Amino acid sequence: MRIQGNSKLPVISFAMGRRGSVTRYIALALGSPWMYAGVFRRTAQGQPDLKTAVSWARELRRLEVK
């Protein structure tokens, strides 16, 4: 992405909507320091609730190749 190439700071990007929800987890797997999640409910289409996001993040860390 052009923005990331010109930035000295990390850039987090993902697709929006129901179809883009998997990209939120791919971003974590590729090194994103965080992802957005709804604390009490989903606030955007494709955004996981906090319980689901934590569960996926733990699983991704477990599977991470070091």
CORGIZI-V690954 format. One record per run of one state. SS is the DSSP state (hx for helix, st for strand, lp for the rest). FROM is the first residue (numbers start at 1). LEN is the number of residues. If there is no record, write none. Layout:
# CORGIZI-V690954
SS,FROM,LEN / SS,FROM,LEN
This chain:
# CORGIZI-V690954
lp,1,1 / hx,2,5 / lp,7,14 / hx,21,9 / lp,30,8 / st,38,1 / lp,39,10 / st,49,1 / hx,50,14 / lp,64,3
